[in-house]
Amino acid sequence: MFIAFEGGEGAGKSTQVRRLAAHLRDLGRDVLETHEPGDTRIGPAVRALLLDPANAGLSARAEALLYAADRAEHVDAVVRPALQRGADVLTDRYVDSSLAYQGAGRPLDPQAVAAVNAWAVDGLLPDLTVVLDVDPDLGLRRASVTPDRLESEPLEFHRRVRTGFLQLAARDPARYLVVDAALPADAVQAAVLAEVDRRLAADPPDRAVGAWR
């Protein structure tokens, strides 16, 4: 399975990736944990460009293209090889983050953001996208003590991002699980494991290839 965890700042994505990975390994499955941006050979340099507060004022189009470039390398060098060897891939962020942050948070054409990202990943869609939904007021309080460039954006930006994630999930509910990330981590984990176990018990889906709307 290819599973992406999405959500705003402080939603608890990395925690839930680790917990699901441990569960799947307990089932005897080969699991790769990864994240965006930054989990490739060139990734740390791209991540620094994108998240360093010193780069405030980076144009929205440049930001979107940097994320797409990092993602293209991530898919080619990390995600697709792992899927081809039969591993489950769990990623902390994927295309929906660009659709929400740049396509909804920024003043960019959402269709253009979707098109460049669909091309960047050669149409590879997750089997399941888990959206950890949290009010930005709470999420930003949970986030790092020293905010990065995106965490430093105004609250209204983060509210648009949250709306973007929820709209994406509403358009394709069969491929999404939305979980209230304000709940305790154990309750969030229980909801995620229940959905993943349900999907594992069903016939494995064909690898999805398509485009985002």
MIDO-91219 format. One record per residue (C-alpha): residue number from 1; z, y, x. Coordinates in steps of 0.2 Angstrom, whole numbers, plus 2048, in hexadecimal, padded with zeros to 3 digits. Example, Ala and Ser with C-alpha at 12.3 -4.5 7.8 and 13.67 -1.06 7.14 Angstrom:
> 1 827 7EA 83E
> 2 824 7FB 844
# end
This chain:
> 1 800 800 800
> 2 7FD 812 805
> 3 80B 81D 7FE
> 4 80C 830 800
> 5 81D 839 7FE
> 6 81A 84B 7F8
> 7 825 85A 7F2
> 8 82B 86B 7F7
> 9 837 870 805
> 10 848 866 805
> 11 842 859 7F8
> 12 848 84A 803
> 13 837 843 807
> 14 83B 83C 819
> 15 84B 834 812
> 16 842 82B 805
> 17 834 826 811
> 18 841 81E 81C
> 19 84A 815 80D
> 20 83A 80E 806
> 21 834 808 817
> 22 844 7FF 81A
> 23 842 7F6 808
> 24 831 7F1 80C
> 25 835 7EA 81D
> 26 843 7E0 815
> 27 835 7D8 80A
> 28 82D 7D3 81A
> 29 81F 7E0 81A
> 30 817 7E9 828
> 31 81B 7FC 826
> 32 815 80C 82E
> 33 81F 81C 82C
> 34 816 82C 82F
> 35 815 83E 82B
> 36 80A 84E 82A
> 37 807 859 833
> 38 80A 853 845
> 39 80A 840 846
> 40 7FB 83E 851
> 41 7F7 841 864
> 42 7F1 853 85F
> 43 7FD 855 851
> 44 80C 85D 859
> 45 801 86C 85F
> 46 7FA 86E 84E
> 47 80B 86D 846
> 48 812 87A 851
> 49 804 886 84D
> 50 807 883 83A
> 51 81A 884 839
> 52 81F 890 847
> 53 826 8A0 83F
> 54 81E 8A9 84D
> 55 80D 8A5 845
> 56 811 8AF 835
> 57 802 8B7 82E
> 58 7F6 8A8 832
> 59 7E8 8A9 825
> 60 7E8 89E 816
> 61 7D7 896 81A
> 62 7DC 893 82C
> 63 7EC 88B 826
> 64 7E3 880 81A
> 65 7D6 87B 827
> 66 7E4 877 834
> 67 7EC 86B 828
> 68 7DC 863 824
> 69 7D8 860 836
> 70 7E9 858 83A
> 71 7E6 84D 82B
> 72 7D5 847 830
> 73 7DC 842 841
> 74 7EB 83A 838
> 75 7E0 82F 82D
> 76 7D4 82A 83A
> 77 7E1 827 848
> 78 7F1 821 83E
> 79 7EF 81D 82B
> 80 7DF 814 82A
> 81 7E2 808 839
> 82 7F3 804 832
> 83 7EB 800 821
> 84 7DD 7F6 828
> 85 7EA 7EB 831
> 86 7F3 7E8 821
> 87 802 7F3 823
> 88 80A 7FE 815
> 89 808 810 81A
> 90 816 81D 814
> 91 811 82F 818
> 92 81C 83E 817
> 93 80F 84A 810
> 94 7FD 847 80D
> 95 7EE 850 804
> 96 7F9 856 7F5
> 97 803 861 801
> 98 7F3 86B 805
> 99 7EE 86B 7F2
> 100 800 872 7EE
> 101 804 87D 7FD
> 102 7F2 884 800
> 103 7EA 881 7F0
> 104 7F8 887 7E5
> 105 804 891 7F0
> 106 7F6 89B 7F9
> 107 7E8 8A6 7F1
> 108 7DB 899 7F5
> 109 7CE 890 7EA
> 110 7D7 87F 7E6
> 111 7C6 876 7E5
> 112 7C1 87C 7F6
> 113 7D2 875 7FD
> 114 7CF 865 7F4
> 115 7BE 863 7FB
> 116 7C2 866 80D
> 117 7D0 85A 80C
> 118 7C6 84C 803
> 119 7BA 84E 811
> 120 7C7 84E 81E
> 121 7CF 83D 819
> 122 7BE 836 814
> 123 7C4 834 802
> 124 7D3 829 806
> 125 7E0 82A 7F8
> 126 7F1 823 7F7
> 127 7F5 815 7EC
> 128 804 81E 7E6
> 129 80A 830 7E9
> 130 81D 833 7E6
> 131 820 845 7E2
> 132 832 84A 7E5
> 133 835 858 7DA
> 134 842 865 7DE
> 135 845 877 7D8
> 136 841 882 7E7
> 137 852 88B 7E6
> 138 85A 87A 7EA
> 139 84D 873 7F6
> 140 84D 883 801
> 141 860 882 802
> 142 85F 870 808
> 143 851 874 815
> 144 854 877 827
> 145 860 885 82D
> 146 852 88D 837
> 147 844 88F 82B
> 148 832 88B 831
> 149 823 896 82C
> 150 820 88D 81B
> 151 833 88C 817
> 152 834 89F 81A
> 153 827 8A3 80C
> 154 82E 8AC 7FD
> 155 835 8A2 7EF
> 156 827 8A6 7E3
> 157 81B 89D 7F0
> 158 826 88D 7EF
> 159 826 88E 7DC
> 160 813 88E 7DC
> 161 813 87F 7E8
> 162 81F 876 7DC
> 163 814 879 7CD
> 164 805 873 7D7
> 165 80D 862 7DB
> 166 812 860 7C9
> 167 800 864 7C3
> 168 7F8 858 7CF
> 169 804 84A 7C8
> 170 800 84E 7B6
> 171 7ED 84C 7B9
> 172 7EE 83B 7C0
> 173 7FF 833 7BA
> 174 7F9 821 7BE
> 175 7F9 826 7D1
> 176 809 830 7D1
> 177 81C 82E 7CF
> 178 826 83E 7CC
> 179 839 83C 7D0
> 180 846 849 7CE
> 181 84B 84D 7E0
> 182 85B 856 7DA
> 183 862 845 7D6
> 184 86D 83C 7E4
> 185 862 834 7F1
> 186 868 823 7EB
> 187 861 826 7D9
> 188 851 82D 7E0
> 189 84F 81D 7EB
> 190 852 812 7DC
> 191 844 81A 7D2
> 192 838 819 7E1
> 193 83C 807 7E5
> 194 83A 802 7D3
> 195 829 809 7D2
> 196 823 802 7E3
> 197 82A 7F1 7DE
> 198 821 7F2 7CE
> 199 811 7F5 7D6
> 200 813 7E8 7E3
> 201 816 7DB 7D5
> 202 805 7E0 7CE
> 203 7F4 7DB 7D5
> 204 7F1 7E6 7E5
> 205 7E6 7F5 7E1
> 206 7D5 7F7 7E9
> 207 7D6 805 7F7
> 208 7D3 815 7ED
> 209 7C6 820 7F4
> 210 7C2 830 7EA
> 211 7C5 843 7EA
> 212 7D3 84E 7E3
> 213 7D0 85A 7D5
# end
